[in-house]
Amino acid sequence: MSLATSQNMELTENLFKQMLLIRRFEEKICEVYNTDVVKSPVHLSIGQEAVAVGVCDNLRGDDFVSNTYRCHATHIAKGGDLNKMMAELYGKSGGCAGGKAGSMHLAEFEKGILGASAVVATTIPVAAGWALTLKMQESKQVVTSFFGDGATEEGVFSETINFAALHKLPILFVCENNRLAIHNPLERRWANSDICERIKTYGIETCKIESGDVFEIHQATNEALQKIREGNAPIFMEIATYRYKQHVGIAEDLHEDYRDMAEYQKWKDNDQIDKLAKILGDEKTAQIEKDVKSQIEEAVKFAENSPFPEDEELLTHVYA
Ligand SMILES: Cc1ncc(C[n+]2csc(CCOP(=O)(O)OP(=O)(O)O)c2C)c(N)n1
């Protein structure tokens, strides 16, 4: 669906609202971060919102997602509770993990959010295990596993893709390809940097989206999920995207000299929030901005008012 010909203003508004909520939520993190209220490192998705929203908007409430440490966008897009999320970042007991997990390990099982991990690629086999359970239960639910391009370099990723393809698991693999693993671009890590070409050899259907267009992502995901639900076979999607901020932390890092500045500018010019704002117009956009702002203010207030965990909590919910 091209932006110019889109008749579906309801969809446009919905996608815009969600992407804006993610952007403003993370901008709020940037605003408060240096006051030390946020108790964990943060990996921001600013610039990458279209992937999380374009994909998750197609998921049902009872579908599942697994995430990486760069999980704020997918957590919000899957319906994670904003108050509990902010409290978790603040290390407070009202957080979705009681304040013990922080930004890199957000989980909310009631919303189908299986969780995230700081260790690259480790949530991918967990997602496949969950998909195997759904298959054994003959459920029509689907698991979506989000990860970065760097995660496709881990052995456990290849093992999981093979297992999922062989056993025809109901799982959508979504590679958020920002072309960077910390400071290392894809071309410096692979002789063949076409990820889909690699993945096809496992006998799994692939889909590559290079435009960054949130409508194209939305449409392609819709089709992929239908196929997965009907056919119980996994699909791998590679979605090009771009992170504006540094790998970890809240700063710009353009001076660090590892980015192709033409590519940076291309993605800035292609910003999906700006594009959709133009379609919706100033009045509608201002109204949504106001609503988003009040949701975030409420989340901050909730986090501020929530107490830190009690000392007795130190040894609960841990394995050793
Ligand atoms: C198993 C493991 N190896 C290395 C690291 C260090 N590390 C943290 S993030 C990262 C880059 C991952 O890049 P990618 O998967 O593309 O995700 P992105 O950060 O771009 O979202 C690496 C190597 C880690 N956390 N875990």
The ligand as an ORCA input file, in Angstrom:
! r2SCAN-3c Opt
* xyz 1 1
  C      26.147    -14.079     23.058
  C      26.563    -12.625     23.064
  N      27.643    -12.257     22.347
  C      28.013    -10.960     22.316
  C      27.314    -10.015     23.030
  C      27.732     -8.543     22.962
  N      26.774     -7.825     22.111
  C      25.769     -7.111     22.659
  S      24.816     -6.427     21.505
  C      25.704     -7.048     20.240
  C      25.350     -6.745     18.805
  C      24.105     -7.414     18.366
  O      23.652     -6.827     17.170
  P      22.243     -7.159     16.566
  O      21.872     -8.568     16.871
  O      22.279     -6.782     15.128
  O      21.214     -6.255     17.373
  P      21.096     -4.668     17.508
  O      21.912     -4.275     18.699
  O      21.568     -4.047     16.240
  O      19.649     -4.425     17.775
  C      26.765     -7.804     20.732
  C      27.766     -8.490     19.897
  C      26.189    -10.446     23.784
  N      25.446     -9.597     24.487
  N      25.836    -11.746     23.753
*
